[in-house]
Amino acid sequence: MTTDHPSRALATFAASLHFDDIPQHVVERAVNLYVDWLGSALGGKGARPVESIALFASMAGAANGNGQAEVLIDRTRATPYFAAMVNAAASHFVEQDDVHNGAVFHPATVVFPVALALAQAARASGRDFIAAVVAGYEVGIRIGEFLGRSHYKVFHTTGTAGTVAAAATAGRMLGLSPVQMLDAFGSAGTQASGLWEFLRDAADSKQLHTAMAAANGLMAASLAADGFKGATRILEGEKGMAAGMSTDADPARLTDRLGVRWALTETSFKYHAACRHTHPAADALLAVMAQHGLKPQDIERVTARVHQGAIDVLGAVTLPTTVHQAKFNMGTVLALVAYHGYAGVTEFEEGYAAAPVAAFRGKVEMVFDEEVDRAYPARWIGKVTVHTRDGRELTGRVDEPKGDPGNTLSREEIAMKFRRLADFSGAASDEEASHLLDAAWGIASETRIGSLFEVDVRA
Amino acid sequence: MTTDHPSRALATFAASLHFDDIPQHVVERAVNLYVDWLGSALGGKGARPVESIALFASMAGAANGNGQAEVLIDRTRATPYFAAMVNAAASHFVEQDDVHNGAVFHPATVVFPVALALAQAARASGRDFIAAVVAGYEVGIRIGEFLGRSHYKVFHTTGTAGTVAAAATAGRMLGLSPVQMLDAFGSAGTQASGLWEFLRDAADSKQLHTAMAAANGLMAASLAADGFKGATRILEGEKGMAAGMSTDADPARLTDRLGVRWALTETSFKYHAACRHTHPAADALLAVMAQHGLKPQDIERVTARVHQGAIDVLGAVTLPTTVHQAKFNMGTVLALVAYHGYAGVTEFEEGYAAAPVAAFRGKVEMVFDEEVDRAYPARWIGKVTVHTRDGRELTGRVDEPKGDPGNTLSREEIAMKFRRLADFSGAASDEEASHLLDAAWGIASETRIGSLFEVDVRA
């Protein structure tokens, strides 16, 4: 599809999308992504930056006595604006929310908080909820692809593209017309922000980016419903998002096979609780260790062969001093998978600074790999070279890391990840987790979405 | 002052600034700017985009029953977050809030809403209020200068630099330590946004930018008070604001003569209610008309000789269809001053589409001028060439438009402008305006800043 006004085409698509237009397998994947997101949202409970944002929200007016949306980490009620803000912060903390490889964009953490908060406030149906979620995914992913690699070098795409994705979701929940949806895009896009500078300091901005993308997107759509006008070419215009924040933007990506290609199904689940840029190498290391029956003690050194984006994002951290920083440290991630076979929230929390892990970390280097870089971001190939203590040079490779569309998680694996996260943070007991899961798998057929935890109590 | 860590130097300055450090003439100018801002904030009452933002704020949680900050357009109480948001939207609507020429930045509209809301909530003193205001001006202006002309081509500096200015103001009001202030800068800067794309459509984003700069800056400082960490080099870092949004950033500008040069006093009052880029030519036209005793009917055509920034910002609007768009239309502004000697809110509202104005508009063209462009943005020179019906070619010139530091407004002129704006919007009666003015001139010596309107009632 080509058009001289892609912002309008994309907004019209988002405003017009109905549940019945969405193929069944896409609906099913959306439900899986919802359950996966819910686990991440619960997993953020107790995290200092998340609790800070929750405290601010409460002081700023969240607890105004008439909110119908739930803040999942503490089960309080708030207005949709603040519930979306806090749930978005929470669901990006443990670094296990989903990601679209090609867009380098985390859709769930900005889309679901908005959809859930507005659905709860309006007692909307599961069908409308799913339509709003799919609209958000399709919009956000295409904007991430459009903004390109030059954008992602400095900007956190989940913050920038995420603001418009949140607006698309909110706009669909609010039933905006195509014209209003375009206004919502304009008001959202002009607020798009999020810089990578915080990574160097292990600062708390990542959760702030998702919190504000969700909140600002919701605000943009609410304003549009009230007639507030936005720029009509905020994405592709001469002084729009790409003009300001990209040097390789490709407008054709914005409308790529709308309604035919379902980008939502290309989204990867994050199996390891680490920055996605570490996953391909982690799985490649697991593969070579399994193939040759290696123990961590057998390994002299590891070379992770990566794309430039991995070096850009991971390069700044050399000696991690916090769990969050460790999740962006290739050496720590490879050490954890070498010792535990998995780098989950518990492995990070308990093991990132352990002596054997620290020692293994020092044996890992990253090098740029031409093939991996060429394939990226469409494919995230994992390649490692392992030198063993007994002098062998072995190579490991995965073409699709675990959780990617061609190597996706089963519903059982998603439920297991959910239980691990709820248990890790203490946001829900085992029994509560079971009730939450039961209800979440059935979200698409809910007639009136309400409290998640009240369902639990009634059960 | 040179430093390898300008973000820190600037944050430390802002956190450490005390009232007694500020020269008396700077305090006096700050009070003048406050009164000028208050008029603009009242002037926004009833404006559709402003009322939309106020409605959203109220639905999102502003009216939570314990707010101590005032929303000036409707005299309701709200939390500081929402009061700052709405007052910032309101004070940027009539296009008469102040501007710093060199930074192309409107400080008042993002600084005062934050300072006033937090002062009211804490019943702070006028001395602390002034210190917070001066901190915000000094920080925001230097960041605007730092980001440079390349930034302003696409980004609305008042939205971007304004977010950090608001954080500096809020941080000073909250008594942040230098380390916390640097955190606040980090959380604010990573949220910096605002694109010029909306101008083409005459969309409502300009007030959204100031609303969110104020609110996000206040949030950033509040989070910092709670230990929320921000990037320590958000301004100059490799993935910071300049890296993402400027190609000609000059870090030396960030710390230019801190504590010696008071950039606040370089701020211009806006005499005409139009985009600042039109003012030099408007005053030059008034000058040539006065010098030669010309009436509008004597004029065949006018060539406004302008800097590139004026063409970039004003160029998009050819036929204004709204008052707001008219304020960004050189032809309309020159027509209004030609007929009325002044382009104020009333002249725009009643006259922008009048037949003689529309006819005059068609006689105006803008051309790039080498000398004007070289001087910009340090000096905003106005040059026009007028061709008269009787065949003369006359030139008009002003080296400093009315309201600029060397041609500043008197307190009487500021008060008159205040009364015009309050009357225009109906936000305050004549009597209320008198009471508000009396109190506002004395803000620096207030012991406990409270409600502005209650003072009015008690009087």
Chai-1 contact restraints between the chains, C-beta under 6 A:
chainA,res_idxA,chainB,res_idxB,connection_type,confidence,min_distance_angstrom,max_distance_angstrom,comment,restraint_id
A,S52,B,L223,contact,1.0,0.0,6.0,A-B,restraint_1
A,S52,B,D226,contact,1.0,0.0,6.0,A-B,restraint_2
A,S52,B,F228,contact,1.0,0.0,6.0,A-B,restraint_3
A,F56,B,S222,contact,1.0,0.0,6.0,A-B,restraint_4
A,F56,B,L223,contact,1.0,0.0,6.0,A-B,restraint_5
A,A60,B,T79,contact,1.0,0.0,6.0,A-B,restraint_6
A,A60,B,Y81,contact,1.0,0.0,6.0,A-B,restraint_7
A,G61,B,G61,contact,1.0,0.0,6.0,A-B,restraint_8
A,G61,B,A62,contact,1.0,0.0,6.0,A-B,restraint_9
A,G61,B,N64,contact,1.0,0.0,6.0,A-B,restraint_10
A,G61,B,T79,contact,1.0,0.0,6.0,A-B,restraint_11
A,A62,B,G61,contact,1.0,0.0,6.0,A-B,restraint_12
A,N64,B,G61,contact,1.0,0.0,6.0,A-B,restraint_13
A,N64,B,N64,contact,1.0,0.0,6.0,A-B,restraint_14
A,T79,B,A60,contact,1.0,0.0,6.0,A-B,restraint_15
A,T79,B,G61,contact,1.0,0.0,6.0,A-B,restraint_16
A,Y81,B,A60,contact,1.0,0.0,6.0,A-B,restraint_17
A,V154,B,K239,contact,1.0,0.0,6.0,A-B,restraint_18
A,V154,B,A243,contact,1.0,0.0,6.0,A-B,restraint_19
A,V154,B,G244,contact,1.0,0.0,6.0,A-B,restraint_20
A,F155,B,G244,contact,1.0,0.0,6.0,A-B,restraint_21
A,G186,B,A203,contact,1.0,0.0,6.0,A-B,restraint_22
A,S187,B,L208,contact,1.0,0.0,6.0,A-B,restraint_23
A,T190,B,L195,contact,1.0,0.0,6.0,A-B,restraint_24
A,T190,B,S205,contact,1.0,0.0,6.0,A-B,restraint_25
A,Q191,B,S193,contact,1.0,0.0,6.0,A-B,restraint_26
A,Q191,B,M212,contact,1.0,0.0,6.0,A-B,restraint_27
A,A192,B,S193,contact,1.0,0.0,6.0,A-B,restraint_28
A,S193,B,Q191,contact,1.0,0.0,6.0,A-B,restraint_29
A,S193,B,A192,contact,1.0,0.0,6.0,A-B,restraint_30
A,S193,B,S193,contact,1.0,0.0,6.0,A-B,restraint_31
A,L195,B,T190,contact,1.0,0.0,6.0,A-B,restraint_32
A,L195,B,K239,contact,1.0,0.0,6.0,A-B,restraint_33
A,L195,B,G240,contact,1.0,0.0,6.0,A-B,restraint_34
A,L195,B,G244,contact,1.0,0.0,6.0,A-B,restraint_35
A,W196,B,K239,contact,1.0,0.0,6.0,A-B,restraint_36
A,E197,B,A231,contact,1.0,0.0,6.0,A-B,restraint_37
A,E197,B,I234,contact,1.0,0.0,6.0,A-B,restraint_38
A,E197,B,G237,contact,1.0,0.0,6.0,A-B,restraint_39
A,E197,B,K239,contact,1.0,0.0,6.0,A-B,restraint_40
A,E197,B,G240,contact,1.0,0.0,6.0,A-B,restraint_41
A,F198,B,A231,contact,1.0,0.0,6.0,A-B,restraint_42
A,D201,B,A231,contact,1.0,0.0,6.0,A-B,restraint_43
A,D201,B,T232,contact,1.0,0.0,6.0,A-B,restraint_44
A,A203,B,G186,contact,1.0,0.0,6.0,A-B,restraint_45
A,A203,B,K229,contact,1.0,0.0,6.0,A-B,restraint_46
A,A203,B,G230,contact,1.0,0.0,6.0,A-B,restraint_47
A,A203,B,A231,contact,1.0,0.0,6.0,A-B,restraint_48
A,D204,B,F228,contact,1.0,0.0,6.0,A-B,restraint_49
A,D204,B,K229,contact,1.0,0.0,6.0,A-B,restraint_50
A,S205,B,T190,contact,1.0,0.0,6.0,A-B,restraint_51
A,L208,B,S187,contact,1.0,0.0,6.0,A-B,restraint_52
A,M212,B,Q191,contact,1.0,0.0,6.0,A-B,restraint_53
A,S222,B,F56,contact,1.0,0.0,6.0,A-B,restraint_54
A,L223,B,S52,contact,1.0,0.0,6.0,A-B,restraint_55
A,L223,B,F56,contact,1.0,0.0,6.0,A-B,restraint_56
A,D226,B,S52,contact,1.0,0.0,6.0,A-B,restraint_57
A,F228,B,P49,contact,1.0,0.0,6.0,A-B,restraint_58
A,F228,B,S52,contact,1.0,0.0,6.0,A-B,restraint_59
A,F228,B,D204,contact,1.0,0.0,6.0,A-B,restraint_60
A,K229,B,A203,contact,1.0,0.0,6.0,A-B,restraint_61
A,K229,B,D204,contact,1.0,0.0,6.0,A-B,restraint_62
A,G230,B,A203,contact,1.0,0.0,6.0,A-B,restraint_63
A,A231,B,E197,contact,1.0,0.0,6.0,A-B,restraint_64
A,A231,B,F198,contact,1.0,0.0,6.0,A-B,restraint_65
A,A231,B,D201,contact,1.0,0.0,6.0,A-B,restraint_66
A,A231,B,A203,contact,1.0,0.0,6.0,A-B,restraint_67
A,T232,B,D201,contact,1.0,0.0,6.0,A-B,restraint_68
A,I234,B,E197,contact,1.0,0.0,6.0,A-B,restraint_69
A,G237,B,E197,contact,1.0,0.0,6.0,A-B,restraint_70
A,K239,B,V154,contact,1.0,0.0,6.0,A-B,restraint_71
A,K239,B,L195,contact,1.0,0.0,6.0,A-B,restraint_72
A,K239,B,W196,contact,1.0,0.0,6.0,A-B,restraint_73
A,K239,B,E197,contact,1.0,0.0,6.0,A-B,restraint_74
A,G240,B,L195,contact,1.0,0.0,6.0,A-B,restraint_75
A,G240,B,E197,contact,1.0,0.0,6.0,A-B,restraint_76
A,A243,B,V154,contact,1.0,0.0,6.0,A-B,restraint_77
A,G244,B,V154,contact,1.0,0.0,6.0,A-B,restraint_78
A,G244,B,F155,contact,1.0,0.0,6.0,A-B,restraint_79
A,G244,B,L195,contact,1.0,0.0,6.0,A-B,restraint_80
